[in-house]
Amino acid sequence: MTTRRVIALLGKRDAPTDAVEEYCRYLGKSLVPHEISLQIRRVPWDSRGWSESLNALGLQAQALPPYTWFLVQYTALAWSSRGFPLKFLRVIKRLRSLNACTAVVFHDVEPFPGTRPVDRLRRAIQVFVMRRAVTLATRAVFTVPVEKISWLPSGVRNAHFIPVGPNLPIDEPPAAGCTNEGILTVAVFSITGGEAGIVETRAIVACIRHAAQKIGRLRLSVFGRNADSAESTLRESLRDLPVEISVEGLLEESQLLERLSASDVLLFVRGTISSRRSSAIAGIACGLPVIAFSGSETAAPVTEAGVVLVEQESQDELNAALLHILSTPARRAELASRSRRAFSRHFSWASIASLYVSFLK
């Protein structure tokens, strides 16, 4: 069988880490057994300008066989510095004019929120761009169930749901959760920056305080993006309790896997959980119970995992959920088992690759 070439097309690189590029890299590895070679390329509009970048894209596409698949990765900020991605449509139109097959992969599935006039304008433009992209593309891939998308008309025939993977080097989840020398460990994988991060840190502090006052000695392991910005608040707010605190910034993928596998529960407070939140999926992949807020995007298959859902901004529910999981080994084991099953069925890269193969071939 001849290996087929597929292009993953990205916009501006995110910093300090680019989760979309990591997604493409893991997807590419999982497509190799299917005789598909996924190559990552970018449209460097932010450094070379749109005209030169589109011309270069056209030359690249012309050098490929007709009907080569391009998986065009969409987030609003990858195609516009301020989230007004109108020129993203020029990418789809250019590929379409050259007889390429295009699948737009929507990592941002909803427009940005906000109440200011500029926010309303940005939201209207993003909805227009996403709707038009669905119309222009051969396929539209959404990382949450299609019925959960507010702006997508019903009955769209080219829409597919494919969840994200964990962006970790893991094929099978651990058989059971591991503890740190008998100390129950709560993991927090990444914190949002800015004001949202302050709110999240307060929720983490309140949750850990409540559990430590009831249970005693605990370990809090915080790592990933913006973790270091919360360190001083965490240490100051928990210094009178028997809580060991470990705060680490960006880690290698193997280190992330180690931290998660050595934990007993993942506390996910970065907004609401859904099948597009790779940091939450990472916890599921490592066989952890996950405590998270429910929201408009929350649905199966993420709800099939060992996820305990609480109402957003309900600190009392969050506190009670963590205390119950930490103090009830049987419940913890049940949730961990559900996470392992859900990962194998829905969130492993092998499962995700098979969904792509269904239309790439």
Secondary structure, 3 states (H helix, E strand, C coil): CCCEEEEEEECCCCCCCCHHHHHHHHHHHHHHHHCEEEEEEECCHHHHCHHHHHHHHHHHHHCCCCCCEEEEEECHHHCCCCCCCCCHHHHHHHHHHCCCEEEEEECCCCCCCCCCHHHHHHHHHHHHHHHHHHHHCCEEEECCCHHHCCCCCCCCCCEEECCCCCCCCCCCCCCCCCCECCECEEEEECCCCHHHHHHHHHHHHHHHHHHHHHHCCEEEEEECCCCHHHHHHHHHHHCCCCEEEEEECCCCHHHHHHHHHCCCEEEEEEEECCCCCHHHHHHHHCCCCEEEECCCCCCCCHHHCCEEEECCCCHHHHHHHHHHHHHCHHHHHHHHHHHHHHHHHHHCHHHHHHHHHHHHC
